[in-house]
Amino acid sequence: MSGAKSEKVKDFLSRVLANFDISSEPVISSTGDRVAMVSHAPPGFKPHPGRSRVKAEFDFVTYSSRQLMKRHIQGPVQQLNGVAALGHAIQWTVDNIFLTAPHARQNKAIIVISAGETSQWDNETLKNM
């Protein structure tokens, strides 16, 4: 993804955060919205056990304000440019972000933003997810 497209995605993600009522105490509170962000498709990724499929930019309890999340998105987030493995990335997110968060919420959602299709070898995992 080019630098201009990457900046547009960052701006879009920052604007999306305006739609959430971010919990000011995400570790202990059972109310308010919590947001996590992961990047998928690390360069050179091949599906091997134990190998990282995604990069956790931040999890549900890292930030307690929309402004801190926006600062992170506009700062260190970089496009990873590897082979897309959306199914594996979603599975990793469920296992490592959703299932490990304290005070799990009843309503959960995963929003995927992708510049292309998933890899052939990932299609079955994506269907299962």
N, CA, C and O atoms as a MOPAC input file, in Angstrom:
PM7 MOZYME 1SCF
protein

 N      0.85400 1    -1.15700 1     0.00000 1
 C      0.00000 1     0.00000 1     0.00000 1
 C      0.90500 1     1.22600 1     0.00000 1
 O      1.86200 1     1.30000 1     0.77100 1
 N      0.60500 1     2.16400 1    -0.85000 1
 C      1.42600 1     3.35800 1    -0.95100 1
 C      1.26300 1     4.21800 1     0.29500 1
 O      0.33200 1     4.03300 1     1.07800 1
 N      2.18300 1     5.15800 1     0.46300 1
 C      2.13900 1     6.05700 1     1.60600 1
 C      0.85200 1     6.85700 1     1.67400 1
 O      0.30100 1     7.05300 1     2.75700 1
 N      0.35800 1     7.32700 1     0.51400 1
 C     -0.88300 1     8.09900 1     0.47700 1
 C     -2.06900 1     7.24100 1     0.90900 1
 O     -2.92400 1     7.70100 1     1.66500 1
 N     -2.12600 1     5.98800 1     0.43000 1
 C     -3.21700 1     5.09200 1     0.82700 1
 C     -3.12500 1     4.76100 1     2.31100 1
 O     -4.13900 1     4.70600 1     3.00800 1
 N     -1.91500 1     4.54300 1     2.78200 1
 C     -1.70500 1     4.24400 1     4.19000 1
 C     -2.19000 1     5.40000 1     5.06500 1
 O     -2.81600 1     5.17000 1     6.09900 1
 N     -1.91100 1     6.62300 1     4.66400 1
 C     -2.36500 1     7.79400 1     5.42000 1
 C     -3.88700 1     7.90600 1     5.39600 1
 O     -4.49500 1     8.29800 1     6.39200 1
 N     -4.50900 1     7.56300 1     4.26300 1
 C     -5.97600 1     7.58800 1     4.18100 1
 C     -6.58600 1     6.56000 1     5.12800 1
 O     -7.60100 1     6.83000 1     5.76900 1
 N     -5.97000 1     5.37800 1     5.21600 1
 C     -6.46000 1     4.34700 1     6.14100 1
 C     -6.31500 1     4.83000 1     7.57800 1
 O     -7.23100 1     4.65200 1     8.38100 1
 N     -5.18500 1     5.43500 1     7.91400 1
 C     -4.98300 1     5.96900 1     9.26600 1
 C     -6.02900 1     7.02900 1     9.59600 1
 O     -6.58500 1     7.03400 1    10.69400 1
 N     -6.29900 1     7.92600 1     8.64900 1
 C     -7.30900 1     8.96100 1     8.86900 1
 C     -8.68600 1     8.34000 1     9.05100 1
 O     -9.44900 1     8.76600 1     9.91800 1
 N     -9.01200 1     7.32800 1     8.23300 1
 C    -10.29500 1     6.63600 1     8.34800 1
 C    -10.43100 1     5.99300 1     9.72700 1
 O    -11.46000 1     6.14300 1    10.38500 1
 N     -9.40100 1     5.28300 1    10.16000 1
 C     -9.44900 1     4.62300 1    11.46700 1
 C     -9.61900 1     5.64000 1    12.59000 1
 O    -10.37400 1     5.40600 1    13.53300 1
 N     -8.93300 1     6.74500 1    12.49200 1
 C     -9.06100 1     7.79400 1    13.51300 1
 C    -10.48000 1     8.34800 1    13.55800 1
 O    -11.00500 1     8.60500 1    14.64100 1
 N    -11.11000 1     8.53600 1    12.40000 1
 C    -12.49200 1     9.03500 1    12.35100 1
 C    -13.47700 1     8.00000 1    12.88800 1
 O    -14.46000 1     8.36500 1    13.53100 1
 N    -13.22900 1     6.72300 1    12.63500 1
 C    -14.11700 1     5.65900 1    13.12400 1
 C    -14.18800 1     5.67900 1    14.65100 1
 O    -15.24000 1     5.39600 1    15.22500 1
 N    -13.09500 1     6.00600 1    15.29900 1
 C    -13.07700 1     6.01900 1    16.76400 1
 C    -14.10000 1     6.98500 1    17.36500 1
 O    -14.51700 1     6.80500 1    18.51000 1
 N    -14.50500 1     8.00100 1    16.61100 1
 C    -15.49300 1     8.96100 1    17.11200 1
 C    -16.83700 1     8.30000 1    17.40400 1
 O    -17.65900 1     8.86200 1    18.12700 1
 N    -17.06200 1     7.12200 1    16.85300 1
 C    -18.33100 1     6.41200 1    17.03200 1
 C    -18.37000 1     5.52700 1    18.27000 1
 O    -19.37800 1     4.87000 1    18.53000 1
 N    -17.29500 1     5.50400 1    19.02700 1
 C    -17.22700 1     4.65100 1    20.20800 1
 C    -17.19300 1     5.47700 1    21.48400 1
 O    -16.59300 1     6.55100 1    21.52500 1
 N    -17.84700 1     4.96200 1    22.53100 1
 C    -17.80300 1     5.55600 1    23.86300 1
 C    -16.71000 1     4.80500 1    24.62700 1
 O    -16.99500 1     3.83500 1    25.32900 1
 N    -15.48000 1     5.24900 1    24.48900 1
 C    -14.32000 1     4.54100 1    25.01900 1
 C    -14.34600 1     4.51200 1    26.55000 1
 O    -14.53900 1     5.53700 1    27.20300 1
 N    -14.14900 1     3.32600 1    27.10000 1
 C    -14.09500 1     3.14300 1    28.55000 1
 C    -12.87300 1     3.86100 1    29.12000 1
 O    -11.76200 1     3.70000 1    28.61700 1
 N    -13.08300 1     4.65200 1    30.16900 1
 C    -11.96000 1     5.35700 1    30.79900 1
 C    -11.18000 1     4.43900 1    31.74800 1
 O    -10.08900 1     4.78900 1    32.19800 1
 N    -11.74100 1     3.27700 1    32.04600 1
 C    -11.06400 1     2.29200 1    32.89800 1
 C    -11.21600 1     0.91100 1    32.26000 1
 O    -11.93200 1     0.06300 1    32.79300 1
 N    -10.55600 1     0.67400 1    31.13100 1
 C    -10.79800 1    -0.56200 1    30.38000 1
 C    -10.36900 1    -1.84100 1    31.09200 1
 O    -10.87200 1    -2.91600 1    30.76300 1
 N     -9.46400 1    -1.75800 1    32.04800 1
 C     -9.00300 1    -2.96000 1    32.74300 1
 C    -10.03900 1    -3.45000 1    33.74700 1
 O    -10.24500 1    -4.65700 1    33.87800 1
 N    -10.69000 1    -2.53900 1    34.45300 1
 C    -11.57900 1    -2.95100 1    35.53900 1
 C    -13.06200 1    -2.75700 1    35.24500 1
 O    -13.90200 1    -3.39800 1    35.87700 1
 N    -13.39500 1    -1.89600 1    34.31000 1
 C    -14.79100 1    -1.59000 1    34.03400 1
 C    -15.44300 1    -2.66300 1    33.16100 1
 O    -14.80200 1    -3.25000 1    32.29000 1
 N    -16.72100 1    -2.90200 1    33.41200 1
 C    -17.47100 1    -3.81700 1    32.54900 1
 C    -18.41100 1    -3.02900 1    31.63400 1
 O    -19.27200 1    -3.60800 1    30.97100 1
 N    -18.24100 1    -1.71300 1    31.60400 1
 C    -19.04100 1    -0.86700 1    30.71400 1
 C    -18.11600 1    -0.01900 1    29.85100 1
 O    -16.92100 1     0.10000 1    30.12200 1
 N    -18.68100 1     0.55500 1    28.83000 1
 C    -17.91100 1     1.37800 1    27.90000 1
 C    -17.28200 1     0.51100 1    26.81800 1
 O    -17.10300 1    -0.69600 1    26.98100 1
 N    -16.96000 1     1.15400 1    25.72800 1
 C    -16.36700 1     0.43500 1    24.60100 1
 C    -14.86000 1     0.30100 1    24.75800 1
 O    -14.18200 1     1.18700 1    25.27800 1
 N    -14.36300 1    -0.83100 1    24.29300 1
 C    -12.92000 1    -1.05900 1    24.25000 1
 C    -12.55700 1    -1.40200 1    22.81500 1
 O    -13.28400 1    -2.12400 1    22.13300 1
 N    -11.44400 1    -0.88700 1    22.37300 1
 C    -11.00700 1    -1.07500 1    20.99500 1
 C     -9.60200 1    -1.65100 1    21.00000 1
 O     -8.74800 1    -1.22800 1    21.77800 1
 N     -9.37300 1    -2.61700 1    20.12800 1
 C     -8.03900 1    -3.16400 1    19.90700 1
 C     -7.73000 1    -3.00000 1    18.42900 1
 O     -8.64000 1    -2.90100 1    17.60500 1
 N     -6.45200 1    -2.97000 1    18.09600 1
 C     -6.06600 1    -2.86300 1    16.69300 1
 C     -4.91900 1    -3.81100 1    16.41800 1
 O     -3.92300 1    -3.82900 1    17.14000 1
 N     -5.07100 1    -4.60500 1    15.35900 1
 C     -3.99500 1    -5.50000 1    14.93100 1
 C     -3.71500 1    -5.26000 1    13.45500 1
 O     -4.60500 1    -4.89100 1    12.68900 1
 N     -2.46600 1    -5.47400 1    13.07500 1
 C     -2.06600 1    -5.41700 1    11.66800 1
 C     -1.79000 1    -6.84300 1    11.24100 1
 O     -1.24200 1    -7.63300 1    12.00900 1
 N     -2.16900 1    -7.17300 1    10.01100 1
 C     -1.92000 1    -8.53800 1     9.54100 1
 C     -1.00000 1    -8.50700 1     8.33200 1
 O     -0.67200 1    -7.44400 1     7.80700 1
 N     -0.59600 1    -9.67700 1     7.90800 1
 C      0.26700 1    -9.86300 1     6.73700 1
 C      1.68700 1    -9.36300 1     6.95200 1
 O      2.15200 1    -8.49300 1     6.21500 1
 N      2.38500 1    -9.90100 1     7.95300 1
 C      3.78700 1    -9.52400 1     8.11800 1
 C      4.59200 1    -9.94600 1     6.89400 1
 O      4.28300 1   -10.97300 1     6.29000 1
 N      5.60600 1    -9.19000 1     6.51300 1
 C      6.41700 1    -9.56600 1     5.34900 1
 C      6.97700 1   -10.98000 1     5.49400 1
 O      7.52100 1   -11.33600 1     6.54000 1
 N      6.84100 1   -11.77500 1     4.44300 1
 C      7.40300 1   -13.12200 1     4.42900 1
 C      6.61700 1   -14.15900 1     5.19800 1
 O      7.10100 1   -15.27600 1     5.37800 1
 N      5.41400 1   -13.82900 1     5.66200 1
 C      4.63800 1   -14.77800 1     6.46100 1
 C      4.26500 1   -16.02400 1     5.66600 1
 O      3.78700 1   -15.93400 1     4.53500 1
 N      4.48600 1   -17.16500 1     6.26100 1
 C      3.99800 1   -18.45500 1     5.76500 1
 C      3.34200 1   -19.13800 1     6.96700 1
 O      3.81100 1   -18.96600 1     8.09200 1
 N      2.27700 1   -19.90400 1     6.76200 1
 C      1.54400 1   -20.47900 1     7.89800 1
 C      2.29100 1   -21.61900 1     8.57800 1
 O      2.16800 1   -22.77600 1     8.17600 1
 N      3.05900 1   -21.29200 1     9.60000 1
 C      3.77100 1   -22.28900 1    10.39900 1
 C      3.37000 1   -22.10500 1    11.85900 1
 O      3.24200 1   -20.97300 1    12.32600 1
 N      3.17000 1   -23.20300 1    12.58400 1
 C      2.80500 1   -23.08500 1    14.00200 1
 C      3.84000 1   -22.25300 1    14.76600 1
 O      5.04600 1   -22.38900 1    14.55700 1
 N      3.34300 1   -21.39700 1    15.64700 1
 C      4.21200 1   -20.59100 1    16.47700 1
 C      4.71800 1   -19.31200 1    15.81800 1
 O      5.33500 1   -18.47800 1    16.48000 1
 N      4.47100 1   -19.15300 1    14.56500 1
 C      4.93600 1   -17.96200 1    13.85500 1
 C      3.86000 1   -16.87800 1    13.91900 1
 O      2.68000 1   -17.17300 1    13.72700 1
 N      4.23900 1   -15.66100 1    14.17800 1
 C      3.28300 1   -14.57600 1    14.33100 1
 C      2.58600 1   -14.26000 1    13.01500 1
 O      3.23800 1   -14.04600 1    11.99300 1
 N      1.26500 1   -14.23200 1    13.04700 1
 C      0.46900 1   -13.90500 1    11.86900 1
 C      0.09700 1   -12.43500 1    11.83900 1
 O     -0.16300 1   -11.87300 1    10.77600 1
 N      0.07300 1   -11.82500 1    12.99400 1
 C     -0.35000 1   -10.43600 1    13.11600 1
 C      0.53000 1    -9.70100 1    14.10700 1
 O      1.29400 1   -10.30300 1    14.86100 1
 N      0.40600 1    -8.40200 1    14.08400 1
 C      1.07300 1    -7.56200 1    15.07100 1
 C     -0.01800 1    -6.85300 1    15.86000 1
 O     -0.83500 1    -6.13500 1    15.28300 1
 N     -0.03800 1    -7.04500 1    17.14800 1
 C     -0.99900 1    -6.33400 1    17.99500 1
 C     -0.49600 1    -4.90600 1    18.14900 1
 O      0.52500 1    -4.66900 1    18.79600 1
 N     -1.20300 1    -3.96700 1    17.56300 1
 C     -0.83500 1    -2.55600 1    17.71400 1
 C     -1.17900 1    -2.09800 1    19.12700 1
 O     -0.36700 1    -1.46000 1    19.79700 1
 N     -2.40000 1    -2.43100 1    19.57900 1
 C     -2.79400 1    -2.23200 1    20.96900 1
 C     -3.98400 1    -3.13200 1    21.24400 1
 O     -4.75300 1    -3.45600 1    20.33800 1
 N     -4.13500 1    -3.53900 1    22.51100 1
 C     -5.24400 1    -4.42800 1    22.85400 1
 C     -6.35700 1    -3.64100 1    23.54200 1
 O     -6.30600 1    -2.41300 1    23.61000 1
 N     -7.36500 1    -4.35500 1    24.05200 1
 C     -8.54100 1    -3.70600 1    24.63100 1
 C     -8.24300 1    -2.86100 1    25.86700 1
 O     -9.01000 1    -1.95300 1    26.18700 1
 N     -7.16300 1    -3.13700 1    26.55400 1
 C     -6.90200 1    -2.41800 1    27.80500 1
 C     -5.67200 1    -1.50100 1    27.73700 1
 O     -5.26800 1    -0.94300 1    28.75700 1
 N     -5.08600 1    -1.34300 1    26.57300 1
 C     -3.89800 1    -0.50300 1    26.44000 1
 C     -4.22200 1     0.97100 1    26.65900 1
 O     -3.49900 1     1.66700 1    27.37300 1
 N     -5.29300 1     1.44600 1    26.05500 1
 C     -5.61900 1     2.87700 1    26.09700 1
 C     -6.98100 1     3.12500 1    26.71300 1
 O     -7.91900 1     2.34800 1    26.53100 1
 N     -7.07000 1     4.23100 1    27.44800 1
 C     -8.31500 1     4.59500 1    28.11600 1
 C     -8.94400 1     5.85300 1    27.52000 1
 O     -9.83500 1     6.45100 1    28.12300 1
 N     -8.48200 1     6.25100 1    26.34000 1
 C     -9.09600 1     7.40600 1    25.68900 1
 C     -8.94100 1     7.31300 1    24.17400 1
 O     -8.00500 1     6.70700 1    23.65400 1
 N     -9.87800 1     7.92400 1    23.50600 1
 C     -9.87300 1     7.99600 1    22.04500 1
 C     -8.62600 1     8.73500 1    21.54700 1
 O     -8.03100 1     8.35200 1    20.53900 1
 N     -8.24100 1     9.79100 1    22.25700 1
 C     -7.09000 1    10.58900 1    21.84500 1
 C     -5.80000 1     9.77100 1    21.85200 1
 O     -4.98100 1     9.91100 1    20.94400 1
 N     -5.60600 1     8.92600 1    22.85600 1
 C     -4.41100 1     8.08300 1    22.90700 1
 C     -4.40100 1     7.06500 1    21.76800 1
 O     -3.35300 1     6.78000 1    21.18800 1
 N     -5.56600 1     6.52600 1    21.45900 1
 C     -5.65600 1     5.58200 1    20.33500 1
 C     -5.32100 1     6.28300 1    19.02200 1
 O     -4.56300 1     5.75300 1    18.20900 1
 N     -5.88000 1     7.46500 1    18.81600 1
 C     -5.60200 1     8.22500 1    17.59600 1
 C     -4.11500 1     8.54700 1    17.47900 1
 O     -3.53900 1     8.45200 1    16.39500 1
 N     -3.50300 1     8.92300 1    18.58100 1
 C     -2.06800 1     9.23200 1    18.57200 1
 C     -1.26100 1     8.01000 1    18.13300 1
 O     -0.31100 1     8.13100 1    17.35900 1
 N     -1.64300 1     6.83700 1    18.63100 1
 C     -0.94400 1     5.61200 1    18.23700 1
 C     -1.13800 1     5.33200 1    16.74400 1
 O     -0.17900 1     5.02800 1    16.03500 1
 N     -2.36900 1     5.43500 1    16.27800 1
 C     -2.66900 1     5.16300 1    14.86900 1
 C     -1.91300 1     6.11800 1    13.95900 1
 O     -1.36000 1     5.69700 1    12.94300 1
 N     -1.88200 1     7.38700 1    14.30800 1
 C     -1.20600 1     8.37200 1    13.46200 1
 C      0.32300 1     8.28600 1    13.58700 1
 O      1.04500 1     8.82300 1    12.74600 1
 N      0.80700 1     7.61800 1    14.62400 1
 C      2.24500 1     7.52500 1    14.85400 1
 C      2.87700 1     6.25100 1    14.33700 1
 O      3.17600 1     6.14900 1    13.14700 1
 N      3.08800 1     5.26900 1    15.21700 1
 C      3.92900 1     4.11200 1    14.86100 1
 C      3.31300 1     3.04200 1    13.96700 1
 O      4.02700 1     2.12400 1    13.56200 1
 N      2.03400 1     3.11200 1    13.64200 1
 C      1.41700 1     2.06800 1    12.81400 1
 C      1.98700 1     2.13800 1    11.40400 1
 O      1.98100 1     3.18900 1    10.76200 1
 N      2.48100 1     0.98900 1    10.93700 1
 C      3.04300 1     0.91800 1     9.59300 1
 C      2.38100 1    -0.19800 1     8.81600 1
 O      1.99100 1    -1.21800 1     9.38400 1
 N      2.25500 1     0.00000 1     7.50600 1
 C      1.74200 1    -1.04300 1     6.62600 1
 C      2.73800 1    -2.19600 1     6.60000 1
 O      3.93800 1    -1.96000 1     6.45800 1
 N      2.27100 1    -3.44000 1     6.73400 1
 C      3.17700 1    -4.57400 1     6.82200 1
 C      3.52600 1    -5.18700 1     5.47300 1
 O      4.59200 1    -5.79100 1     5.35000 1
 N      2.67800 1    -5.06000 1     4.45700 1
 C      3.00500 1    -5.46100 1     3.08200 1
 C      3.32500 1    -6.92100 1     2.83700 1
 O      3.99800 1    -7.23100 1     1.85400 1
 N      2.88300 1    -7.81300 1     3.66700 1
 C      3.12800 1    -9.22900 1     3.43000 1
 C      1.96900 1    -9.86900 1     2.69300 1
 O      1.05100 1    -9.18500 1     2.24200 1
 N      2.02000 1   -11.18100 1     2.57500 1
 C      0.95100 1   -11.95200 1     1.95100 1
 C     -0.25700 1   -11.96100 1     2.88500 1
 O     -0.12300 1   -12.27300 1     4.06800 1
 N     -1.42600 1   -11.62300 1     2.36700 1
 C     -2.63200 1   -11.53700 1     3.19300 1
 C     -3.07000 1   -12.91300 1     3.68800 1
 O     -3.12600 1   -13.87100 1     2.91700 1
 N     -3.37200 1   -12.99800 1     4.95200 1
 C     -3.88600 1   -14.21300 1     5.58700 1
 C     -4.98200 1   -13.79300 1     6.55500 1
 O     -4.81800 1   -13.89100 1     7.77100 1
 N     -6.10300 1   -13.32300 1     6.00800 1
 C     -7.17300 1   -12.77000 1     6.82500 1
 C     -7.76200 1   -13.78400 1     7.80500 1
 O     -8.02700 1   -13.44700 1     8.95900 1
 N     -7.96600 1   -15.01100 1     7.35800 1
 C     -8.50700 1   -16.04200 1     8.24400 1
 C     -7.62000 1   -16.29000 1     9.44000 1
 O     -8.09500 1   -16.34400 1    10.57400 1
 N     -6.33000 1   -16.44000 1     9.19200 1
 C     -5.37900 1   -16.64100 1    10.28700 1
 C     -5.33000 1   -15.42000 1    11.20300 1
 O     -5.23400 1   -15.56600 1    12.42200 1
 N     -5.39500 1   -14.22400 1    10.63200 1
 C     -5.35300 1   -13.00700 1    11.44300 1
 C     -6.59200 1   -12.89400 1    12.33400 1
 O     -6.48600 1   -12.50300 1    13.49600 1
 N     -7.75500 1   -13.23100 1    11.79800 1
 C     -8.97700 1   -13.18400 1    12.60100 1
 C     -8.91300 1   -14.23100 1    13.70700 1
 O     -9.27700 1   -13.94500 1    14.84800 1
 N     -8.45600 1   -15.43500 1    13.38600 1
 C     -8.33100 1   -16.48400 1    14.40800 1
 C     -7.37100 1   -16.04200 1    15.51200 1
 O     -7.65800 1   -16.23400 1    16.69400 1
 N     -6.23800 1   -15.45300 1    15.13700 1
 C     -5.26600 1   -14.97300 1    16.12500 1
 C     -5.90100 1   -13.89700 1    17.00600 1
 O     -5.68900 1   -13.88000 1    18.21900 1
 N     -6.67100 1   -13.01200 1    16.40300 1
 C     -7.30900 1   -11.92700 1    17.15200 1
 C     -8.31400 1   -12.47300 1    18.15500 1
 O     -8.35700 1   -12.01700 1    19.29800 1
 N     -9.11500 1   -13.43500 1    17.74600 1
 C    -10.07200 1   -14.05300 1    18.66700 1
 C     -9.32500 1   -14.70900 1    19.82700 1
 O     -9.66000 1   -14.48200 1    20.99000 1
 N     -8.31700 1   -15.52200 1    19.51400 1
 C     -7.58200 1   -16.26900 1    20.54100 1
 C     -6.76100 1   -15.38000 1    21.47100 1
 O     -6.70000 1   -15.63500 1    22.67400 1
 N     -6.13700 1   -14.35200 1    20.93200 1
 C     -5.16400 1   -13.57000 1    21.70100 1
 C     -5.65200 1   -12.20400 1    22.16700 1
 O     -5.03300 1   -11.60000 1    23.04400 1
 N     -6.73000 1   -11.71400 1    21.60900 1
 C     -7.26400 1   -10.42000 1    22.03500 1
 C     -8.61400 1   -10.61300 1    22.73200 1
 O     -8.77500 1   -10.21900 1    23.88700 1
 N     -9.57500 1   -11.21200 1    22.04400 1
 C    -10.91500 1   -11.36600 1    22.61300 1
 C    -10.93600 1   -12.31800 1    23.81100 1
 O    -11.52200 1   -11.99400 1    24.84400 1
 N    -10.31000 1   -13.48000 1    23.68500 1
 C    -10.41000 1   -14.48700 1    24.74500 1
 C     -9.53200 1   -14.19700 1    25.95500 1
 O     -9.69900 1   -14.83500 1    26.99500 1
 N     -8.61000 1   -13.26200 1    25.85000 1
 C     -7.73000 1   -12.95800 1    26.98000 1
 C     -8.09300 1   -11.66000 1    27.68700 1
 O     -7.48800 1   -11.33500 1    28.70900 1
 N     -9.05800 1   -10.91100 1    27.17500 1
 C     -9.42300 1    -9.61600 1    27.76200 1
 C    -10.20600 1    -9.80000 1    29.05500 1
 O    -11.08800 1   -10.65400 1    29.13400 1
 N     -9.88300 1    -8.99900 1    30.06900 1
 C    -10.67700 1    -9.05300 1    31.29600 1
 C    -12.05800 1    -8.44600 1    31.06500 1
 O    -12.22800 1    -7.60300 1    30.18400 1
 N    -13.03600 1    -8.87000 1    31.84800 1
 C    -14.39300 1    -8.34300 1    31.78000 1
 C    -14.93000 1    -8.37000 1    30.34700 1
 O    -15.27400 1    -7.33300 1    29.78000 1
 N    -14.99500 1    -9.55400 1    29.78300 1
 C    -15.46500 1    -9.71900 1    28.40600 1
 C    -16.83900 1    -9.09000 1    28.22500 1
 O    -17.70000 1    -9.17000 1    29.10000 1
 N    -17.01700 1    -8.47800 1    27.09500 1
 C    -18.28700 1    -7.83600 1    26.76200 1
 C    -19.21100 1    -8.82500 1    26.06400 1
 O    -18.75000 1    -9.75800 1    25.40600 1
 N    -20.50700 1    -8.61800 1    26.21000 1
 C    -21.48200 1    -9.48100 1    25.54700 1
 C    -21.44800 1    -9.26700 1    24.03600 1
 O    -21.49300 1   -10.23400 1    23.27600 1
 N    -21.37000 1    -8.03200 1    23.60100 1
 C    -21.35300 1    -7.70700 1    22.17800 1
 C    -19.91300 1    -7.47400 1    21.71700 1
 O    -19.17300 1    -6.68700 1    22.30700 1
 N    -19.53800 1    -8.18000 1    20.65000 1
 C    -18.18400 1    -8.09500 1    20.12600 1
 C    -18.26000 1    -7.95400 1    18.61500 1
 O    -19.18900 1    -8.45100 1    17.97900 1
 N    -17.26800 1    -7.26900 1    18.04500 1
 C    -17.22800 1    -7.11600 1    16.59000 1
 C    -15.78000 1    -7.06500 1    16.13100 1
 O    -14.90800 1    -6.55300 1    16.83300 1
 N    -15.53900 1    -7.59800 1    14.95400 1
 C    -14.24300 1    -7.47400 1    14.29600 1
 C    -14.49500 1    -6.75700 1    12.98300 1
 O    -15.32700 1    -7.18200 1    12.18100 1
 N    -13.77700 1    -5.67500 1    12.76800 1
 C    -13.86200 1    -4.92700 1    11.51400 1
 C    -12.55600 1    -5.15700 1    10.77500 1
 O    -11.47900 1    -4.88700 1    11.30500 1
 N    -12.65200 1    -5.65900 1     9.54800 1
 C    -11.46400 1    -5.95900 1     8.75200 1
 C    -11.35100 1    -4.92600 1     7.63600 1
 O    -12.29500 1    -4.70100 1     6.87900 1
 N    -10.18800 1    -4.31100 1     7.55100 1
 C     -9.88200 1    -3.39900 1     6.45400 1
 C     -8.72500 1    -4.02800 1     5.70800 1
 O     -7.64100 1    -4.21300 1     6.26100 1
 N     -8.96400 1    -4.35600 1     4.44100 1
 C     -7.94400 1    -5.05400 1     3.66300 1
 C     -7.86100 1    -4.46100 1     2.26800 1
 O     -8.86300 1    -4.02500 1     1.70000 1
 N     -6.65700 1    -4.45100 1     1.72700 1
 C     -6.44200 1    -3.91600 1     0.38300 1
 C     -6.53500 1    -4.99000 1    -0.68600 1
 O     -6.34800 1    -4.69400 1    -1.86700 1
 N     -6.81700 1    -6.22900 1    -0.30500 1
 C     -6.87600 1    -7.29100 1    -1.30500 1
 C     -7.49700 1    -8.54900 1    -0.75500 1
 O     -8.03600 1    -8.56300 1     0.35200 1
 N     -7.41700 1    -9.60100 1    -1.53500 1
 C     -7.97200 1   -10.88600 1    -1.14700 1
 C     -6.98300 1   -11.66400 1    -0.29100 1
 O     -5.78000 1   -11.40700 1    -0.30400 1
 N     -7.52400 1   -12.61900 1     0.45100 1
 C     -6.66900 1   -13.47000 1     1.25300 1
 C     -5.95000 1   -14.47700 1     0.35100 1
 O     -6.37000 1   -14.71000 1    -0.78300 1
 N     -4.88700 1   -15.05900 1     0.84900 1
 C     -4.10700 1   -16.04500 1     0.09700 1
 C     -4.90500 1   -17.32800 1    -0.10200 1
 O     -5.78200 1   -17.65000 1     0.69900 1
 N     -4.59800 1   -18.05500 1    -1.16700 1
 C     -5.28300 1   -19.32100 1    -1.46100 1
 C     -5.22900 1   -20.26600 1    -0.27300 1
 O     -6.24500 1   -20.86100 1     0.08900 1
 N     -4.03800 1   -20.41700 1     0.35000 1
 C     -3.88300 1   -21.36300 1     1.44600 1
 C     -4.62700 1   -20.93300 1     2.70300 1
 O     -4.71700 1   -21.70800 1     3.65600 1
 N     -5.16800 1   -19.70000 1     2.72600 1
 C     -5.89100 1   -19.17600 1     3.88700 1
 C     -7.40500 1   -19.25200 1     3.70700 1
 O     -8.14400 1   -18.99600 1     4.65800 1
 N     -7.88200 1   -19.59700 1     2.52000 1
 C     -9.32100 1   -19.55900 1     2.23500 1
 C    -10.14700 1   -20.41100 1     3.18300 1
 O    -11.20100 1   -19.95800 1     3.63000 1
 N     -9.72200 1   -21.61100 1     3.50800 1
 C    -10.49700 1   -22.48700 1     4.38700 1
 C    -10.57100 1   -21.91700 1     5.80300 1
 O    -11.62800 1   -21.95800 1     6.43300 1
 N     -9.47400 1   -21.39500 1     6.29500 1
 C     -9.48200 1   -20.77000 1     7.62500 1
 C    -10.42400 1   -19.57900 1     7.64300 1
 O    -11.17500 1   -19.39200 1     8.60100 1
 N    -10.38800 1   -18.76700 1     6.58300 1
 C    -11.26700 1   -17.60300 1     6.51000 1
 C    -12.73000 1   -18.04400 1     6.49200 1
 O    -13.55700 1   -17.43300 1     7.16800 1
 N    -13.06700 1   -19.08400 1     5.73900 1
 C    -14.44900 1   -19.58900 1     5.71700 1
 C    -14.88600 1   -20.04900 1     7.10500 1
 O    -16.01900 1   -19.78900 1     7.51200 1
 N    -14.00900 1   -20.72400 1     7.83200 1
 C    -14.34400 1   -21.21600 1     9.16300 1
 C    -14.52700 1   -20.09000 1    10.16300 1
 O    -15.34400 1   -20.19000 1    11.07900 1
 N    -13.77400 1   -19.02900 1     9.98900 1
 C    -13.87800 1   -17.90400 1    10.90300 1
 C    -15.15700 1   -17.13200 1    10.63100 1
 O    -15.43200 1   -16.13700 1    11.30200 1

